[in-house]
Amino acid sequence: MRGIVEEPLFAKQLSDIEPNAIRADQFIDGAKWTLARGPEAGTRVAPGSNVWFLPMNDVPGAPSLVLYYAFDHKTVHFLSVQIAP
């Protein structure tokens, strides 16, 4: 299982989307569980890119989000999160 690192840009964007820390954690708990175990669950942003994305819509009443991340054999780096178009 890989570790998860929330990069500063990701943390700021998540806080801007949902200032309540408990609710923000609810937004990303499913993604953490999934990506720590199998980061290939997402989709590469472009062929050969090291950046992947994962749509998230697990929290009822919350906006759908898109998580951008990169990973290696030890760690998944949460790079950015945005409200889905």
C-alpha positions in Angstrom: 0.0 0.0 0.0 1.3 3.5 -0.9 1.5 6.5 1.3 -0.6 9.6 0.4 1.0 13.1 0.3 -1.3 16.1 0.0 0.7 18.8 -1.8 0.2 22.4 -0.8 -1.8 23.4 -3.9 -4.2 20.5 -3.4 -4.7 21.4 0.3 -5.4 25.0 -0.6 -7.8 24.1 -3.3 -9.7 21.6 -1.1 -9.9 24.1 1.7 -11.3 26.7 -0.8 -13.9 24.2 -2.0 -14.9 23.0 1.5 -13.6 25.0 4.4 -15.0 22.5 7.0 -12.0 20.1 7.6 -14.2 17.1 8.5 -16.3 17.5 5.4 -13.2 18.0 3.3 -11.8 14.7 4.6 -15.1 13.0 3.6 -14.6 14.3 0.1 -11.2 12.5 -0.3 -11.4 9.5 2.0 -12.6 7.2 -0.8 -9.9 8.4 -3.2 -7.2 7.9 -0.5 -8.4 4.3 0.1 -8.6 3.5 -3.7 -5.4 5.2 -4.8 -3.2 3.9 -2.0 -4.1 0.4 -3.1 -4.2 0.9 -6.8 -3.3 4.3 -8.3 -3.9 3.0 -11.8 -7.6 3.3 -11.0 -7.6 6.8 -12.5 -6.8 7.9 -16.1 -3.7 9.5 -17.4 -4.2 13.1 -18.5 -2.3 12.3 -21.7 -0.4 9.3 -23.0 2.9 9.0 -21.3 2.1 11.7 -18.7 3.0 11.1 -15.1 -0.2 13.0 -14.0 -3.4 11.1 -13.6 -7.0 12.1 -12.7 -9.8 10.6 -10.8 -13.4 11.9 -10.8 -14.9 11.9 -7.4 -18.6 12.2 -6.5 -18.9 10.0 -3.4 -20.4 12.5 -0.9 -24.1 13.2 -1.2 -25.0 16.8 -1.6 -21.4 17.7 -2.5 -20.1 18.9 -5.8 -18.4 16.4 -8.1 -14.6 16.9 -8.0 -11.7 15.9 -10.1 -8.5 14.9 -8.3 -5.2 15.2 -10.1 -2.3 13.1 -8.8 1.0 11.4 -9.6 2.6 8.3 -8.0 5.6 6.1 -7.8 6.1 2.7 -6.1 5.9 4.2 -2.6 3.7 7.3 -2.7 0.7 8.9 -4.3 0.9 12.7 -4.5 -2.4 14.6 -4.5 -1.5 17.5 -6.8 -4.7 19.4 -7.4 -8.5 19.1 -6.9 -11.1 21.0 -8.9 -14.9 21.1 -9.2 -15.8 19.0 -12.2 -17.1 21.0 -15.2 
